[in-house]
Amino acid sequence: MTRSEILALMNAVMAKRGRPEIAGEAQTTREANFRSLDFSEVALRIETRIGRELAFDAASMRRIETVKDVLDFFQDATAAAA
């Protein structure tokens, strides 16, 4: 998936929760108010869209601090699932 598609899914989750859209990739997940539950929902939406389960390890998730990290993570995970 493209970064813009992933960001659109992230913002859809944010809108569902009544939170403002993510301003940019440099924002920390805390500044964006993007929580672990939001991350999980985006992962499920991506899996539904691509028709397969994402494979990733917990260690790579612990390094996520910014919106850019989230986008990189999901972009790598969807490329690995292809």
C-alpha positions in Angstrom: 0.0 0.0 0.0 1.1 3.6 -0.6 1.8 6.0 2.2 -1.1 8.1 1.2 -3.5 5.1 1.4 -2.1 4.2 4.9 -2.4 7.8 6.1 -6.0 7.9 4.8 -6.8 4.8 6.9 -5.1 6.4 9.9 -7.2 9.5 9.5 -10.4 7.5 9.0 -9.7 5.9 12.4 -9.0 9.4 13.9 -12.2 10.8 12.5 -14.2 7.8 13.9 -12.8 8.6 17.3 -13.6 12.3 16.9 -10.0 13.4 16.8 -8.4 15.8 14.4 -6.6 14.6 11.3 -2.9 13.9 11.6 -1.0 17.0 10.6 2.2 15.4 9.3 4.8 12.7 9.4 7.1 14.5 11.8 4.4 14.5 14.6 5.0 12.0 17.3 2.2 9.5 17.8 1.6 11.2 21.2 1.2 14.6 19.6 -1.1 13.2 17.0 -3.1 11.4 19.8 -2.7 8.2 17.8 -2.9 5.3 20.3 -2.1 1.6 20.3 -5.8 0.8 19.8 -5.8 3.0 16.7 -2.7 1.2 15.5 -4.4 -2.1 15.8 -7.5 -0.9 14.0 -5.4 0.4 11.1 -3.6 -2.9 11.0 -7.0 -4.8 10.7 -8.2 -2.4 8.0 -5.0 -2.9 6.1 -5.3 -6.7 6.4 -8.9 -6.6 5.2 -7.9 -4.4 2.2 -4.9 -6.6 1.1 -6.7 -9.9 1.9 -4.0 -11.3 4.1 -2.5 -11.1 7.6 0.4 -8.8 8.2 3.6 -10.4 9.5 5.7 -8.3 11.9 7.6 -8.6 15.1 7.0 -6.8 18.4 10.6 -5.4 18.5 10.0 -3.3 15.4 6.8 -2.0 16.9 8.6 -0.7 20.0 10.7 1.6 17.9 7.6 3.5 16.6 7.6 7.1 17.9 6.4 9.3 15.0 3.7 9.2 12.3 6.5 8.6 9.8 7.5 5.5 11.8 3.9 4.2 11.6 3.8 4.8 7.8 7.2 3.1 7.3 6.1 0.2 9.5 2.9 -0.5 7.6 4.5 0.1 4.2 7.2 -2.4 5.0 4.6 -4.9 6.4 2.4 -4.7 3.4 5.4 -5.1 1.0 6.4 -8.2 2.9 2.8 -9.5 2.6 2.8 -9.1 -1.2 
